[in-house]
Amino acid sequence: MTQNSYIPLTAIDCTIPALLIDRNAPVDVLHANAVARVLAVTQMMETFSSRDLLQADSVDIKHLAITAALLLRDGCDLLNVLGWRLQPK
């Protein structure tokens, strides 16, 4: 059975995916891309935790939550591929 070398990111459910992960990318590249996304969300959440959000617009908060979810899903997808790559063969 041949595996496709590219798998789609799962954050956006599309019939024809536009963003793909290369299963054969070096593990350090997969790791760096996952870390970048998780770190971006972490920094955003740290900013929220130090701010008073009582005056925040609910639409803006929703947009920020969607952004965080998208980045975290991308990071999880990358970590899943990394995990597959690290499995003994």
C-alpha positions as protocol buffer text, in pm:
chain_id: "A"
residue {
  index: 1
  type: MET
  ca { x: 0 y: 0 z: 0 }
}
residue {
  index: 2
  type: THR
  ca { x: 142 y: 337 z: -99 }
}
residue {
  index: 3
  type: GLN
  ca { x: 90 y: 632 z: 125 }
}
residue {
  index: 4
  type: ASN
  ca { x: 40 y: 974 z: -21 }
}
residue {
  index: 5
  type: SER
  ca { x: 345 y: 1186 z: 62 }
}
residue {
  index: 6
  type: TYR
  ca { x: 125 y: 1483 z: 145 }
}
residue {
  index: 7
  type: ILE
  ca { x: -161 y: 1501 z: 393 }
}
residue {
  index: 8
  type: PRO
  ca { x: -399 y: 1794 z: 427 }
}
residue {
  index: 9
  type: LEU
  ca { x: -420 y: 2013 z: 733 }
}
residue {
  index: 10
  type: THR
  ca { x: -745 y: 1930 z: 913 }
}
residue {
  index: 11
  type: ALA
  ca { x: -843 y: 2270 z: 1056 }
}
residue {
  index: 12
  type: ILE
  ca { x: -1046 y: 2354 z: 746 }
}
residue {
  index: 13
  type: ASP
  ca { x: -1262 y: 2082 z: 594 }
}
residue {
  index: 14
  type: CYS
  ca { x: -1235 y: 2127 z: 217 }
}
residue {
  index: 15
  type: THR
  ca { x: -1309 y: 1902 z: -76 }
}
residue {
  index: 16
  type: ILE
  ca { x: -980 y: 2006 z: -236 }
}
residue {
  index: 17
  type: PRO
  ca { x: -721 y: 2088 z: 32 }
}
residue {
  index: 18
  type: ALA
  ca { x: -476 y: 2367 z: -43 }
}
residue {
  index: 19
  type: LEU
  ca { x: -241 y: 2334 z: 255 }
}
residue {
  index: 20
  type: LEU
  ca { x: -54 y: 2007 z: 295 }
}
residue {
  index: 21
  type: ILE
  ca { x: 209 y: 1851 z: 521 }
}
residue {
  index: 22
  type: ASP
  ca { x: 492 y: 1660 z: 359 }
}
residue {
  index: 23
  type: ARG
  ca { x: 514 y: 1327 z: 544 }
}
residue {
  index: 24
  type: ASN
  ca { x: 876 y: 1300 z: 431 }
}
residue {
  index: 25
  type: ALA
  ca { x: 987 y: 1640 z: 561 }
}
residue {
  index: 26
  type: PRO
  ca { x: 1281 y: 1622 z: 803 }
}
residue {
  index: 27
  type: VAL
  ca { x: 1165 y: 1574 z: 1161 }
}
residue {
  index: 28
  type: ASP
  ca { x: 1332 y: 1897 z: 1271 }
}
residue {
  index: 29
  type: VAL
  ca { x: 1128 y: 2087 z: 1011 }
}
residue {
  index: 30
  type: LEU
  ca { x: 803 y: 1923 z: 1125 }
}
residue {
  index: 31
  type: HIS
  ca { x: 892 y: 2005 z: 1485 }
}
residue {
  index: 32
  type: ALA
  ca { x: 986 y: 2367 z: 1409 }
}
residue {
  index: 33
  type: ASN
  ca { x: 658 y: 2426 z: 1227 }
}
residue {
  index: 34
  type: ALA
  ca { x: 453 y: 2272 z: 1508 }
}
residue {
  index: 35
  type: VAL
  ca { x: 642 y: 2475 z: 1769 }
}
residue {
  index: 36
  type: ALA
  ca { x: 588 y: 2800 z: 1576 }
}
residue {
  index: 37
  type: ARG
  ca { x: 211 y: 2750 z: 1576 }
}
residue {
  index: 38
  type: VAL
  ca { x: 182 y: 2639 z: 1938 }
}
residue {
  index: 39
  type: LEU
  ca { x: 411 y: 2922 z: 2051 }
}
residue {
  index: 40
  type: ALA
  ca { x: 201 y: 3180 z: 1861 }
}
residue {
  index: 41
  type: VAL
  ca { x: -113 y: 3064 z: 2041 }
}
residue {
  index: 42
  type: THR
  ca { x: 69 y: 3051 z: 2375 }
}
residue {
  index: 43
  type: GLN
  ca { x: 187 y: 3409 z: 2336 }
}
residue {
  index: 44
  type: MET
  ca { x: -161 y: 3523 z: 2234 }
}
residue {
  index: 45
  type: MET
  ca { x: -316 y: 3353 z: 2538 }
}
residue {
  index: 46
  type: GLU
  ca { x: -50 y: 3505 z: 2766 }
}
residue {
  index: 47
  type: THR
  ca { x: -144 y: 3848 z: 2629 }
}
residue {
  index: 48
  type: PHE
  ca { x: -513 y: 3781 z: 2699 }
}
residue {
  index: 49
  type: SER
  ca { x: -438 y: 3670 z: 3052 }
}
residue {
  index: 50
  type: SER
  ca { x: -271 y: 4003 z: 3129 }
}
residue {
  index: 51
  type: ARG
  ca { x: -550 y: 4220 z: 2984 }
}
residue {
  index: 52
  type: ASP
  ca { x: -896 y: 4326 z: 3101 }
}
residue {
  index: 53
  type: LEU
  ca { x: -1133 y: 4179 z: 2843 }
}
residue {
  index: 54
  type: LEU
  ca { x: -1455 y: 4321 z: 2992 }
}
residue {
  index: 55
  type: GLN
  ca { x: -1469 y: 4588 z: 2722 }
}
residue {
  index: 56
  type: ALA
  ca { x: -1371 y: 4351 z: 2441 }
}
residue {
  index: 57
  type: ASP
  ca { x: -1605 y: 4311 z: 2147 }
}
residue {
  index: 58
  type: SER
  ca { x: -1755 y: 3961 z: 2126 }
}
residue {
  index: 59
  type: VAL
  ca { x: -1686 y: 3943 z: 1752 }
}
residue {
  index: 60
  type: ASP
  ca { x: -1319 y: 4019 z: 1808 }
}
residue {
  index: 61
  type: ILE
  ca { x: -1295 y: 3755 z: 2080 }
}
residue {
  index: 62
  type: LYS
  ca { x: -1458 y: 3503 z: 1846 }
}
residue {
  index: 63
  type: HIS
  ca { x: -1209 y: 3587 z: 1569 }
}
residue {
  index: 64
  type: LEU
  ca { x: -918 y: 3543 z: 1811 }
}
residue {
  index: 65
  type: ALA
  ca { x: -1059 y: 3210 z: 1933 }
}
residue {
  index: 66
  type: ILE
  ca { x: -1096 y: 3085 z: 1575 }
}
residue {
  index: 67
  type: THR
  ca { x: -738 y: 3191 z: 1503 }
}
residue {
  index: 68
  type: ALA
  ca { x: -612 y: 3009 z: 1812 }
}
residue {
  index: 69
  type: ALA
  ca { x: -806 y: 2694 z: 1721 }
}
residue {
  index: 70
  type: LEU
  ca { x: -675 y: 2697 z: 1365 }
}
residue {
  index: 71
  type: LEU
  ca { x: -313 y: 2736 z: 1476 }
}
residue {
  index: 72
  type: LEU
  ca { x: -347 y: 2466 z: 1742 }
}
residue {
  index: 73
  type: ARG
  ca { x: -508 y: 2224 z: 1495 }
}
residue {
  index: 74
  type: ASP
  ca { x: -223 y: 2286 z: 1248 }
}
residue {
  index: 75
  type: GLY
  ca { x: 27 y: 2224 z: 1528 }
}
residue {
  index: 76
  type: CYS
  ca { x: -150 y: 1901 z: 1626 }
}
residue {
  index: 77
  type: ASP
  ca { x: -151 y: 1783 z: 1265 }
}
residue {
  index: 78
  type: LEU
  ca { x: 223 y: 1848 z: 1241 }
}
residue {
  index: 79
  type: LEU
  ca { x: 287 y: 1671 z: 1572 }
}
residue {
  index: 80
  type: ASN
  ca { x: 83 y: 1371 z: 1452 }
}
residue {
  index: 81
  type: VAL
  ca { x: 301 y: 1340 z: 1142 }
}
residue {
  index: 82
  type: LEU
  ca { x: 610 y: 1382 z: 1359 }
}
residue {
  index: 83
  type: GLY
  ca { x: 482 y: 1104 z: 1586 }
}
residue {
  index: 84
  type: TRP
  ca { x: 429 y: 873 z: 1288 }
}
residue {
  index: 85
  type: ARG
  ca { x: 782 y: 948 z: 1170 }
}
residue {
  index: 86
  type: LEU
  ca { x: 931 y: 866 z: 1510 }
}
residue {
  index: 87
  type: GLN
  ca { x: 761 y: 525 z: 1533 }
}
residue {
  index: 88
  type: PRO
  ca { x: 1003 y: 234 z: 1499 }
}
residue {
  index: 89
  type: LYS
  ca { x: 970 y: 63 z: 1161 }
}
